[in-house]
């Protein structure tokens, strides 16, 4: 059984619903305002819930993974440049993984692809042909292809969708540290990946996303 919170003042379904609203596009302050009449909580509390539930993504598995569509995009973290590496499964339309780095080179591409291998096994990789992907695939023994038009368009839309969402709340990820290690960004993205796979594809599941999240937290039911 997964135990995220030992002593909690706010009921867990309320916390999950607050996080759900946040990933549907509301700002932290807007979510806090929505809770005001039921369970008054600050926007800081909502942000803590987002970070707290980020580890749930480890317990969610996608369907069959046939290939990796990969790409990278430039983002800002506290005013400093960073790179967001993204992987997408085109058949099931799943958000497969991400990697956040300060550099964009072959070594970073290898680390990104190795994380996908560790989770899903070896699959063909499709990219836009940037130099680091073919080299990283050769190093890892992966089959590499350049996008055809349908896959390229699909990946472009996915990357733009994720990037628009990261910029919907603020142009920068909230960051107060001068030498940020990007852990809060990884936590945010981890839950966002889970929310994308559950909330954006709700028709593929028999239960609502909130029920599914509660089941993930509780784990399998104890035998009678």
N, C-alpha and C positions, 0 to 999 in steps of 0.2 A: 504494500500500500504506500502510495506517495503522500508524504506529509509535508506540505509547504508551509503551513501556518499552525503553530501549536496553540497560540492564544490570540484570538481575533475578536475584535469588537464589532466589526462589520460582517454581516452574514456573507458567506462565500458567494451565493448566487448574485448578490448585489455587486460584489467586487467583479465577478465575471461579466456581468452585464455592463458595468462601467467601462471595463476594458474593451468589450465588444463595441460600445458606442464610440470609443476613441478611435478604434481601427476602422470604423465606418466613415470617418472623416471629421468628427467633432474635435475641437481643441480640448486640452486638459481643463481649461476654465469653463468651457461649455458643458463638458461632462459633469463637472462639479456643480454647475448651476442646475442641471437636470436632476441631480440627487438631492438638492437642497430641501425639498419638502418631505422627502422620505428618510434619508440618512445624510444629514449635512456633513460633507467632507470637503477638504481643500483640494485644489488642483495638484498640490504636492503629494497628497495621499494617492490620488489616481495614478500619478507618475510612478509611485512606488509599487502599486499593484501591477502596472505594466511590466516593470523590471522583475518583480517577484514571480510572475507567471511565465516569464520567458523560457524557463527550463522545460515547460510542458512539451515543447516541440520535439524533445528527445523521445517522447513516448508515442508520437504519432507517426504512422507509417503510410506511405503513399502506395498506390497500386503498382502495376508492372511498369518498370522503367526500361524503355527501349533504347534511348539515346540521351545525350546531354546537349542542349543548346546553350552556349555560353557567350557571355559578353561582359564588358566592363564599362563603367561610367564614372565620371568625375563628380565628387560631392564636396561639400564643406563641412568641417567639424570645428565649431568654435572659431570660424574664420580662417582655418587652415585647410589646405588641400588634402584630400584623401581619395582613395579609389574603392569603388564598390564593385565586386565581381559577382555576377549572377548566373545561376543555372536554372533552366526551365525544361520540362518534359512536354513535348508538343502534342502527344496523343491523349494523355490524361489531363493535360493542362495543369500540371503541378509545379509549384515553386520548389525546386529541389535543394537549393542551397545558396550560400553567399560567403563571401570573404571580404574583409575590410583591411586595407593596407595603406601605407604611406607612399609606397612605390608601385610602379607598373613595369614589370620586366619578366623575363623567362622564369626566374626563381619563384617569384610571387605566383605566376600562373601554375607552376608545378604544385605549390602548396595548396592552391585552390582546387586543382583537379584531384590531388591526392585525398583531400577531404571528401570529395564526391565518391571516389573509389572505395574509401573506407566504409561509407554508408550504403552504397548501392551496388558495388562491384564494378567491374570493367565494362564500359559501354562505349560505342562510337561517339566521338565528339564532333559537333558542328559549330563553326565559328565564322566570323567575317573575314578570316584570313590574316589577321594581325600576326606579326612575326613570332610573338611569344607562344601562341597556341600550338602551331606545328612543332616547334622545338620542344615544348613541354610534353606534348603527346609522344614524340619520339623517345624522350627520356624515360617516360613512364610506360612505354609499350602500348599506347592507345591508338586506335584507328582515328584518323582525323579527316574531316571533310569541310569544304567551304559551303556556306549556306546556298541553297537554291532560293529562288524568289519567294515561294510561300513560307519557308522556314525563316528566311531573313525578315520578312514583313512581320511574322508572328513574334519573333524575338525583339524586334524594334518596338512593337507595341507594348510588350511585356516590360521591357526596360523603362520605357517612358511612363508606364503606369506606376511602377515602383518609385521612380524618381519624382513624379508628380506628388505622390503620397508623402514622400519624405519632406517635400517642400510645402505641403499644404498647411502644416502647423507653423512652420518657421523656415526661413531660408537657411538656418543653421541648426545642427543638432545642439540641444542645450549642453553646454560645456563650460565648466568653470576652471578646470585645471590648465596650467600653462603647458604641461607636457602630458597631454591626454593620451591614455593607452587604449582608447576606443572601446573599453569594456561596456560602457552604457549604450554605445551605438550597436554593439553586437547583441546586447540584451533586447533592445527595441526591435531590431531586425529579426531576431529569433522568434519573437511572438508574432511579428507581422507575417512571417512566413507561415506560421500555424494558422493565423487568422485568414490569410489568403486561401489556403488549402481547404479550410472548413467553411468560412463565411461566403466566399465567392463561388463556391461549388456546392451549395447547400442541397440542390436538387439531387445530387448523387448519393445523399445519405438519408436514412429513414428518420433520424432524429434531428432536432434542432441543434445548431452549433453550441448553445449554452448547455444543453443536456450532454452532448458529447464531451465537452470540456469537463463537466462534473464527473463523468464516467472515467475520464483519463486520470483525474485527480484521485478518485477513490480507488481505482484499480479494480481487478476482478472481484466479484462478490465472494464473500467467504462461504464455504460449503455449509449446508444446514447441519 
